[in-house]
Amino acid sequence: MAGMKIKSLERLQYWQGQELRSSDFNKQLDSAEQLRWWHNRAVHASFGVGFGLTVTTANDESLTLACGVAYDCFGRELVIPETRAIKPPASQQRQYLSIAWGGNGARLLWITGSDLGGNAGVLLARFKA
């Protein structure tokens, strides 16, 4: 799983008539995103489920994950905007449903007990067939 990529922070100065490129706006967005994550981590000590993200059994074939927000250990927001149906893991061993940062936002994955650790994301449920 992806760790925290340290981005250099720079405050861009604009002037009248300046020609701006998409890379200028991307740098500005990257800096604002990094500062927000630091703020979440330092000021709010956020980690875990903020609200929602409850897992219920729909039937033997699927689980239901409610919409919600969680924060990983780096302060990044993990947002699931709508209720989702999830297939249970195929393996017969105990598995954990985790929500983690996937580069462009939240992703759901099944992990085993040996994969638990700092980069495992936020655990949402335990499943044993």
N, C-alpha and C positions, 0 to 999 in steps of 0.2 A: 504494500500500500504506500501511497505517496506521503512523504514527510513534508515538512514546511520548507518551501523554497524561499530563501532570503532574497528579497528584491531591494535594489538600491532605491532609496527614497530621495527624490529631488522635487523641489517646488518649482514649477515652471513659471517663468515670468513672460507675460505677453505684452505686446505693444501694438499700437495702431498700424495697420497695414502689413502686419507680419503674415507670412505664408505658413500655414499650418498643414502638417501631414497627419495621416491616421496614426502614425507611430507616436506623435506628440500626445494625442488624446489617449492612446493605449498606455503610455507611461504615466499620465495623470491618473487614469483609472487604476492602474496597478498600485500606485502609491496610496491612493485613497483606500483601496481594498486592504492593503497591508496595515495601514494605520487603524482601520476599523477592527481587524482581527486582533491587533495588539490591545486595543481598547477593550474588546470583549473579554480577553484573557486577563488583563491586568486590573481593570476596574470592577468587572462583574464576576470574576472568577467563574466564568461560565464553562461548564462541561456537563454533557448529558442531555437528556430530553428536556426541552423547554416547555412544550405542550404537545398533546396529541401523540401520534405514532404508536397507538395501541394495536396489538396484534390479537386477532380473534380467529377461531376456526370457522370457516365457512361451510366446509364439508370435508370428506376424507381426501378430496383431490386438491384442495387449495386453502390458503389462509388469507385473511383480509388485514391489510395494514391501513390504518386511518391516517389522514393527512396530519402534518405537524412540523415542528422545528426541533432540531437538536444542535448542539455545539460540540465540535471535537476538541481535543486537548490543545489545539493551536488557536482556538477561538473562531474557527471558520463555521459559518452557518450551513447547516445541512437541512435543506427544505424539501419536503415531499408535499406538493401542492394539492394533490387529490388522492382519494382512496384508491388503493391498488390491490389487485388479487396477486398472490404470490404462491408459487408451487413449492411444496415442501421439498427438502433435500432428498436426493435419491439414495444416499448412503444410509445404512442402518445404525451407524454410530451417532452419538450425541453431537448435535450441531447447534450453532448459535447464529441468529440472524443479526447482522450488524449493518449499520449505516455509516458510511465513510466518505471522505472526500475523494472524488474521482477526477480531479483536474478542472472540470467545468461545472462541478456541483456535486450533489449527493448521489451515491450509488449504493444499492443494497447487495449484500453478499452473504453467503453461508460460510462460516468458518468452523474449524474444529477447535477443541480445547488447546491443542498444541500451538495454534495460531494466535491465541490470546496474548495481548501485550499492548504497548503504547500506541502502536499504529493500527490496532484492530478496529478503531472507530468507536462508535457508541453501540453497545449491545442492546437489542430490543426484545429478543425472545430466545428461549432455549427450546429445542425440538429433539425429541427422542422417539423414534418409530417403535 
